[in-house]
Amino acid sequence: MSGEFFSELNENSIEVAVEYMENTMRSFDDVTEYAIKIHETYELLPDGELELGKMITAAQYVINREPDDMDEEVQAIYFGELLGLEFVNYLKPDDGLPFKSGYAESFIQYQIALDILSEKDPECNSERDQLSRLSKSIQYDLSQPMEEHGLNPIYEEFGKKATSKLSHDSSHQELAMMGFRMIVTEALKPSPTAAPKTIAELENEYVPSIEETEEIIGEQEGINFIEWENISYVRKNIYNKYTDITTSDEDEQLSNLSTLVSYDRHVETRLMSFALENDLIGKDDLLSVRGEFFGISDTGASFFYGKNTEVRGVFDGIHIIETLPKRYIPKFADPDNKADIKHYPKNPIQSVALRIINPLFIYKEINDDKEKPHRNDERTIDIPLNYKNVELRRIKAEELEPEA
């Protein structure tokens, strides 16, 4: 296969696509859930189910499985294909075409054509033998790093990083990477088509439950889900430290700070050091926040988030901000109260806050058990720590990375 088509994308463009897809992956509990979301999205597209069926068939060809066989190894390859397909969507997102398709089918057709042209063992003419030979040939091709096809090493690095998060089973990781290589390498052949918008841009996204996941792909015995760690206690620890710093006269450096801005940056630096030294929270940890609080967006606007809303995103740092006092919360928390923030006087107070980047908002409608993710225009959300009724959970950044 040839990689010349990809020369039109420079390394910076590739890295941007990688960064955006990584941010989206962090918005899900695990990468398996993200792959299932891609599956569900294609199901809703015209001919989407047909496309998914062809991808499953291609996965079955790789390891020579029967058409009705969807065991864990087939699932591993299929999930890798789904991640590869979404990655292609990220690489060229601005051509206005529908979602990408056809790569798995064209790859298998190419492999079958090669097999027909190759010399055949006269003692290996049964259909079973032919399929076994084809499977071995495909596995060999998909075991080669994508650099062998003249492609940038970034694709291989990102593919391994993404597919390794689908399972802790090394054999399943290798199969998933085969699926990823199949789609991405095939997509980089010369083609008049380009990639469309990404899954992350769809409105009213829906996060499936584990039960619904199993209905689609069966029980996931080979996949270990990363668990959220409850760190609600850090709210009090960090806020108390903030109070100590701002009320103490012991720090002589503060008297030398000539502006309020430099004072705040000094406090933020000390708080971040305190959090890191005590393993309270770490840069790039994935955070989940539920409760009753006013979040402050990067535009400076205040939004009230109630108990039926979860905010997820990547922790970016500790900041000093202005927010509304706690006394406003009961008015907004009461569903019968038509409170509107603009009706209240702007009496902001200073507070220490956790900043989340690329926030994903997950709403649970009243009398509806389904949680519906949604992205707004906010690039960051600050979560003030002066509100008590807030639950904080995290997955450490290192747990989101593949094991060495």
Buried (B, 14 or more C-beta within 10 A) or exposed (E): BEBEEBEEBEEEEBEBBBEBBBBBBBBBBBBBBBBBBBBBBBEEBEEBEEBBEBBBBBBBBBBBBEEEEBEBBBBBBBBBBBBBBBBBBBBBBEEEEEBBBBBBBBBBEBBBEEBEEEEEEEEEEEEEEBBEBBBEBBBEBBEEBBEBBBBBEBBBEBBBBBBBBBBEBEEBBBBBBBBBBBBBBBBBBEEEEBBBBBBBEBEEBBBBEEEEBEEEBEEBEBBEEBEBEEBBEBBEBBBEBBEEBBEEEEBEEBEEBEEEEEBBBBBBEBBBEBBEEEEBBEEBBBBBBBBBBBBBBBEEEBBBBBEBBBBBBBBBBBBBBBBBBBEBBEBBBEEEEEBEBEEBEEEBEBBBBBBBBBBBBBBBEEEEEEBBBBBEEBEBBBBBBBBBEBBBBBBBBEBBEEEE
